[in-house]
Amino acid sequence: MLNLDAMYVEFRDGANMVHGHDLELTMNVFDENELGLVGSLEANDGDDVMPLDIGASISVGYEIKTSQSEVVYTEPSNIHNALANLGGGEEITWEVGDIDDDEDDDYYHNEAWWMEYNYCEWEGDDIYGDDRYYCTSNEDGSEGYDDWWFYCEYYSADMYYCTDDFGQNSDWEFALSNTHYEDGTAPGQDEDDHSHAKMTTP
């Protein structure tokens, strides 16, 4: 028997990115199993007969009176979109935890979270939808893509920096020549915004 009562509230911005959630949960679980065996043991000559009666039972109960949690993400998440588009046999990894300053400072600039890849291509695939970059740590994407991002910038033959913190926008197709990662800025913050300057993908 399982009784579950839960209320889940999610907080999203205008770009449909999740910034946190609240969860209130009450749960009661009870399970009981019984095993019985009735019979007799008889000798080969048929003279000695011993009755046999064995019984066993097990029960498990678990109860959560009330559990409440309030979670604020260190960065906006698009995990709900990735889960909605997950196909059969595919896997997804998502982590929640403290930022390791020694390891991750290079990827956190101007309140934006950046990730580095060897190769990214605008709409290089369609498994998770359009208006996004598909990226990989392989050379050219010929072996498939590892992840997708709304916004990417190109810095050298094997270095792209990508983020979701600027939201989803079809104009980001032409953002590869921008330098927001290097400058620590965001679209609309710098005087010379190149987000519409088309660049040939390397």
N, C-alpha and C positions, 0 to 999 in steps of 0.2 A: 504494500500500500504506500502510495506517495501522495502527499499533500503539499503543494507548492503555491505560494502567493508572493509575487514579485512586482515591483514597480521600478521601471528603468527610464531615466530621463537623460537625453543626450543634448549637448550644447554645440550648435554648428554656426558657422559664419555665413556670409553671403556667397562664398565660393563653395559651400557645402562641405567644408573641412570641419572635422570634429575636434573641439578644444577640451572636452572633458565629459564626464558623466556622473550621475548619481544613481545608486542602487539601494533599494530597500527590500529585504528578503526574509520570508518566514517559511520554514520547511519542516516537515515531519515525515520520516521514513520508517516503515515497519515491515519486516519480512519474517515469516515463520515457515519452517519445513520439517516434516516428520517422515520417518522411515520405520516400517514395521515388518517383521518377518516371523511367521508362525509355521511350525512344522514339527518334525520328529527325526531323530537319528536312530537307525535300526541296524543291528549287527547282521552279518552275512547269514548266520544261522536262523535269524528271525526270532531268537529267544529274548534278546535284550533290546528294549525300545526306550529311548530317552526323549522326552518332549523338549521341544525347542521353541522358545518365545523371546525374540529380541526386538527391542524398540529403541529408537533414538529420535531426538528432536532438537532443533536449533532455531533460535530466534534472534533477530538483530533489530535494534531500534536506534534511531538517530533523530535528534530534534535540534533545530535552530529556532529559538524563540523569536529573536529579531536581530537582523544583521543590516547595518547601514554603512555605506561607503560613499565618499565624495572624492572623485579623482579629477585632477587638472593635469593635462598633458604638458610636457615640456616643449612640445612642438605640435602644431595642428596635424591631424592624421587623416588619411584617406583610406583607412583599412576597410571601411564599409563598402567602398566602391570596388576594391580588390576582391572582397569576399563575394559580392554580388555577381562578379564576372568570372569567378573561379569555375573552371571546367572539371569534368570527371578525370580523376587520376592526377590532377595538378595539386601542387603544394604551395603554401605561402608561409612566410616567417615574419613575425611581428614581435617586437620587443618593447617592453616598458621598463624604464629604470633610470637611475641617476646618470647624468652626463659625466664621463671621465674627462676632467679638464685637460690632463696631460695628453690624452689620445685624440680628443675631439675638437680642441680649440681651432685647428686649421679649417674646420668645416662650419664654424659658427661665426658669421659676420653680420653686423648691423641687424640683429634680431632675426636673421634668416638662417635656416639650416641647409647646408649644401652637401652634396655627395659627389665623389669623383668617379668617372668612368673612362674607359679607353675609347669608346665609340657610342655615339647617340645619333638617331635619325628621326626626323619629324614624321610621324605616322608610319614608322618602319614596319609596324605590324598593326593588326586590327583586333587582337584578342581582347583588349580592354577598352576599345573605343578609339575615337578620333581626337583631334586637337590635343595631342600630347607627344612627347618624345619617348621612344623606346631605346633603352640603353643596355650596354653589355660590357663586361670586362674582357671579352674576346676582341679580336682585331677589327672586324668589320661587320659583325652581326650575322655572318653567314651560318653560324652555329646556333642562331636564335638569340633572344634578348633576355636579360636577367630581371629587368624591372622597367617601370615607366615613370615619367615625371612631366609635370605641366610646363616647366621652364628650364632651358639649358643654355649655357654659354660655352663657346669653343675657344681654347687657349693654345693648343699645339696639336701635332699630328696624333697624339694619343692621350689627350687630356681635355675632358669636358667636365664642367661643374653644373649640377642640376639641383633644383629646389621646387617644392610645391607651395612655398610661402607667398608667392605672388599671385596665386589663384590660377584658374584655367581660362585661357584667352587664345582665340585663334591667331591673334597677332604675334604670339610667341613663336610662331613658325620662323619669323625673321629676327629672332633675338640672339642668334649665335654670335653675332659680332659685338654684342653689348659687353660691358665690363663691370657689371654691378658686383660680381663676386670679388674682383680685384680691388674695386674702389670702395667697397663697403657701403654701397648705396642700394636703392630700390627704384623701380620704374616710377617716374614722376618726381623723384627727389633731386636728380641731377639736372643741370641746365641743358645738357646736350643728350637728350634721350633718343637712342638709336633703335628703339623697339620696332620701328616700321622700316628700317633700312634693310632691304633684302640682301642676303649673303648666300653665295653658292656653297652648298654643303661640301666640306672638304672630302 
